[in-house]
Amino acid sequence: MSALWSRTLWLLVAIACFVFLPVLIISGVAWALVAVLICVLAMLAWHLTLLSQLMKWLEGPLDARLPRGRGVWEIAFAGLHRRVRIRLGQHRALSDTLERFMRVFQALPDGVIAFDRHRHIDWINERAEAHFALSAKTDRGQALTNLIRHPDFVSYLEAGNYDEPLIYRGGRVEGLTLLLQVIPYGDEQSLLVSRDISQIERTERMRRDFIANVSHELKTPLTVVAGFSEMLTEGYEDYDDAEIKHYLGLIYEQTARMQRLIQDLLTLSALESGAPTPIEERVELEPMLRSILADAQALSAGTHEIVLDMATPSILSGCANELRSAFANLAGNAVRYTPPGGRIEIAWRADETGGAFSVADTGIGIAAEHLPRLTERFYRVDRSRSRETGGTGLGLAIVKHVLTRHHATLEIESEPGKGSRFTARFPADRLLEPAHPLRQALPSAI
Ligand code: ADP
């Protein structure tokens, strides 16, 4: 027999023994029945009170305190309490799991939008909010196609074939390219997963441009070399010595151009891969700048006035080969882009704020709109002039890389028709005293 029944039975026995029998013996049957009735009514009132407390508790929140009961109610309340505790535990475990899943979805590098069969949004993570300029708060419950109306997206969604992802451009966020994929799941629910591929696309475009540029740069000299060598091979005897010498000279010139291009490409690639060298060198600037001056004078062949102004001979901490290549590039450009008779000044200045290497010329100058792009690979203001003077279009890209690796910056001031000044600024901690110890680990590439 259950505890509830046994307690009820005991209560009835108690009423019979302590109320009915004594009153029956003392006052007779009628009073005994009245006494029992009073007891039953009292019990009924007590039960009703506890029942109303229970009803009130049932209407309250799940974690509200249970009323205290006695007798049979104590058993009933204890049972209820146990069930509520189990249910609360399950509820908490479920909320924790849900919370964890939400956090996982928020942490995903991809955007996720969950939507139902009517394409109404159920849930959006933060990344998807950013990808589509949506708001989880205000756009929940809205139809996806009302918010993302781009025809490519709408037709992808409507086609219903989600084996292939959609490359989505031209959304609300400018410059963003997304890879979209719909993943159906559950009961006609779906996930829209979005991945930002703008950077991959940019890199891919740069790679394509680079290959096109290199091919183009090699194509012209190769055509010249192939043309003249074919001409000489097929009709050598038709030409006199002077003509043959002239054609061989052209072949040599174009071959040298290709060699310079390949050398610059190798330098750039070594700089970009950035293989580290164990030490930084003490770079004595005075002998280096004197040799750069001599090279510039040789390149100019006496057609320019070239001077070196080195007020403060310094020692730089860095990679001598890389620095020499960068400084020589700037000096060489000054010679190549300054018409004969012009003046070129190579200078070094240093004080407690740092050091500055500069090359100023009175050459053709550069219009302001070109300045921000000058250090891009193969960017030239005047393609034919660059070619005529043996340029590869990679010089300033190399300079920029070398300076960045030495924590230095490149400043360009220029005015068309008046001249240019290229300044490489080095931070103070790159300047070494003669007794200063060597510092460690700058990647070296040239
Ligand atoms: P290039 O091999 O063509 O000279 P660079 O990368 O060294 O390539 O320079 C990029 C472009 O910057 C050049 O094609 C030229 O148009 C411009 N430039 C560089 N230095 C000077 C200068 N001192 N004066 C005028 N234009 C310059």
Boltz pocket constraint, residues with backbone or C-beta under 6 A from the ligand:
constraints:
  - pocket:
      binder: B
      contacts: [[A, 329], [A, 330], [A, 333], [A, 334], [A, 337], [A, 338], [A, 361], [A, 363], [A, 364], [A, 365], [A, 366], [A, 374], [A, 376], [A, 379], [A, 380], [A, 381], [A, 382], [A, 386], [A, 387], [A, 390], [A, 391], [A, 392], [A, 393], [A, 394], [A, 395], [A, 396], [A, 397], [A, 420]]
      max_distance: 6.0
